Amino acid sequence: MQRGTAFLFLGIFTILTGVLALKLTDMNICWAIIALGAVFGCTGGISISQRARA
């Protein structure tokens, strides 16, 4: 699996985990987990798009 694809799936999984943890615990720290997942997903998407362009 390529690095960009791995980051994209890691981001999706991290966002879903953060949303689930937010619903279960109602703690505001879970927003940081969701934001981290968004960063991972965006990094993976950018990596995939740059590889497709080249």
C-alpha positions as CSV (number, residue, x, y, z in Angstrom):
1,M,0.0,0.0,0.0
2,Q,1.3,3.4,-0.9
3,R,2.0,6.0,1.8
4,G,-0.6,8.4,0.7
5,T,-3.3,5.8,0.7
6,A,-2.3,4.6,4.1
7,F,-2.5,8.2,5.4
8,L,-5.9,8.7,3.8
9,F,-7.3,5.5,5.5
10,L,-5.6,6.3,8.8
11,G,-7.3,9.8,8.7
12,I,-10.7,8.3,8.0
13,F,-10.3,5.8,10.8
14,T,-9.0,8.5,13.2
15,I,-11.9,10.8,12.5
16,L,-14.5,8.0,13.0
17,T,-12.7,7.0,16.3
18,G,-12.8,10.6,17.5
19,V,-16.5,11.0,16.7
20,L,-17.3,7.7,18.5
21,A,-15.2,8.8,21.5
22,L,-16.9,12.2,21.5
23,K,-20.3,10.6,21.6
24,L,-19.4,8.2,24.3
25,T,-17.4,10.4,26.7
26,D,-18.5,14.0,25.8
27,M,-15.0,15.2,26.4
28,N,-13.6,18.1,24.4
29,I,-10.2,16.5,24.0
30,C,-11.9,14.3,21.3
31,W,-12.1,17.3,19.0
32,A,-8.3,17.2,18.9
33,I,-8.5,13.5,17.7
34,I,-10.9,14.5,15.0
35,A,-8.6,17.4,13.9
36,L,-5.6,15.1,13.8
37,G,-7.6,12.7,11.6
38,A,-8.4,15.5,9.3
39,V,-4.7,16.4,9.0
40,F,-3.8,12.8,8.3
41,G,-6.5,12.6,5.6
42,C,-5.6,15.8,3.9
43,T,-1.9,14.8,3.9
44,G,-2.7,11.5,2.3
45,G,-5.0,13.1,-0.3
46,I,-2.4,15.7,-1.2
47,S,0.2,13.0,-1.5
48,I,-2.0,11.0,-3.8
49,S,-2.9,13.9,-6.0
50,Q,0.8,15.0,-6.4
51,R,1.8,11.5,-7.4
52,A,-1.0,11.4,-10.0
53,R,0.0,14.7,-11.5
54,A,3.7,13.7,-11.9
